[in-house]
Amino acid sequence: MNEIFIKQNLAPNVWLMGIYSPLVAKKAKPGQFVILRVTQNGERIPLTIADFDNEKGIVYIIFQVVGKTTSLLSQLNPGDRVIDFVGPLGMPYEHSPEDKDYLFIAGGLGIPAIFSKIKMLHSQGKNIDIIIGGRSKENIFFENELKKYCNNLYISTNDGSYGKKGFVTDILNELLESGKRYDEIFAVGPVPMMKAVVDITKRFSIKTLVSLNPIMVDGTGMCGGCRVKIGNEVKFACVDGPIFNGFEVDFDGLLKRNSYYQDLENISYKEHKCKIGLGE
């Protein structure tokens, strides 16, 4: 159980892993996530289920090395095991059967959160457009995989090294200003990006869903660490989400909460890198 079967480097500090967990794979649905632990005394981190194979019992995750735990995870190889691999957690993605035209927007490391959804919608004959973005060409991955399941794939890079120079919101604005319309828009990525997407789609009154990844500890609604204000209510992203109506999300509050432990996380990561440098 929890053995790593596949490991692939997708971009600088971005890794794909296929982990053998037949019970999770059997129950997994698009939109859900897992919480894993790399070491016995390590922290628990939530990661989106990028894809899953029910028959082979493999769950695919994609992560970026940004701290101590993801650094430790990236050092594991096929044949190694993670200590804990809990899931599937969260509410799965739901869509209206009447909707036909979809736009998915993934900024930064948002691609894992849209892949299984577009595969499902493609199998149902839906029309799907996708916008992905990154800092530069080297940060763009899964391009060929996404093309298999969509009508149009638009790419932006901040520095203009690939696709359109600018942000995913620039392409979104151009599409909507040109008269393009969708039954649903789904955005995932950095919080400022999702907020910018919602600011645009509100003007056109297009239903917009976002997938949130706030601070999370247990993943079962007990700790309250992942609480986020949705409309006039407080919701827990781990059990009520992670997908919410973008028009109702308090993005400013979410940004503030996500920054609470950044200093401690940076200290922990620096100490970890120092130990690696000393060969410990």
C-alpha positions, -999 to +999 in steps of 0.1 A: +000+000+000+010+036-007+039+025-029+052+049-056+048+032-090+055+062-112+076+093-109+081+119-136+095+154-137+071+177-155+087+211-150+113+227-127+105+215-092+072+200-104+067+162-101+040+137-111+037+105-090+015+075-094+008+059-060-007+025-055-037+029-033-066+007-046-091+017-020-086+054-028-086+048-065-118+028-063-137+057-046-120+087-062-140+112-082-130+144-101-125+173-078-114+154-047-081+153-029-059+132-007-039+141+024-005+124+027+024+122+052+060+115+041+076+108+074+064+095+108+066+128+125+060+149+094+031+173+086+000+163+066-004+180+033-034+181+009-029+173-028-054+173-055-061+139-072-049+147-107-062+114-121-069+079-110-070+044-125-097+022-108-085-010-124-048-006-116-055+010-082-032+039-089-039+075-079-019+103-096-008+134-078+012+164-091+031+187-067+056+215-067+085+216-043+078+247-022+086+236+013+101+209+035+074+182+030+072+185-008+110+185-009+110+152+011+083+138-012+103+147-043+133+126-030+112+094-029+114+071-059+094+042-074+094+014-049+094+038-019+062+043+002+046+073+018+036+068+054-001+079+051-022+084+020-058+093+031-087+099+007-106+106-013-116+137+006-138+167-002-169+170-023-166+158-059-171+181-089-207+184-100-221+199-132-255+205-147-264+179-174-279+207-195-247+226-197-227+221-229-200+247-232-172+249-206-141+269-200-114+257-177-087+281-165-056+269-147-029+292-136+004+281-120+000+246-106-038+245-112-036+219-140-039+189-117-072+203-105-088+204-139-074+173-157-098+146-144-128+169-148-121+177-184-116+139-191-151+132-176-168+160-195-151+151-227-165+115-224-199+131-221-195+150-254-192+184-239-175+214-256-144+223-236-120+252-240-089+255-217-066+284-207-034+275-189-006+299-179+028+300-162+057+323-157+076+310-187+076+282-212+094+258-188+065+261-164+040+249-190+033+212-188+006+186-197-001+205-230-004+174-252-025+156-226-049+185-223-053+188-261-067+153-263-098+164-243-106+200-255-118+220-285-093+248-279-062+252-257-050+287-251-016+293-234-001+324-218+032+331-202+042+361-181+074+366-201+060+358-235+084+329-240+054+307-251+019+314-262+005+348-255+025+372-234+005+381-203-019+364-179-047+338-183-071+366-175-060+385-206-071+356-228-103+352-208-112+389-213-104+387-250-126+356-254-156+372-236-152+406-252-153+389-286-187+374-278-177+339-267-200+325-241-199+295-218-224+278-196-197+274-169-163+286-162-140+268-138-108+285-124-081+272-102-046+285-093-032+313-072-058+331-052-052+365-069-057+348-102-090+333-093-101+366-078-092+383-111-111+357-131-142+362-110-140+400-114-142+395-151-169+368-153-191+387-130-194+414-156-208+388-180-229+370-155-213+336-163-215+309-136-180+305-122-166+278-099-133+279-082-112+253-064-097+265-031-066+252-014-064+269+020-045+259+051-056+224+060-046+200+088-069+170+093-091+172+061-123+161+079-137+194+092-125+190+128-097+216+130-113+245+112-080+255+097-094+256+062-124+278+069-134+303+043-162+327+041-187+319+013-214+345+011-226+351+046-215+316+058-183+301+070-175+269+052-148+243+056-129+237+023-121+201+033-157+189+037-179+216+020-154+221-009-129+225-022-151+237-051-173+268-044-192+294-063-166+320-072-190+349-069-194+342-031-158+336-021-141+361+003-108+361-016-093+388+006-099+369+037-086+337+021-054+355+011-049+367+046-054+333+062-031+316+037-002+339+048-005+331+085+023+305+086+046+315+057+074+326+080+074+293+099+072+274+067+102+293+053+123+287+084+115+249+083+124+247+046+157+266+051+167+243+079+158+213+058+179+225+029+208+232+052+207+196+064+206+183+028+237+204+021+255+189+051+245+154+040+223+146+070 
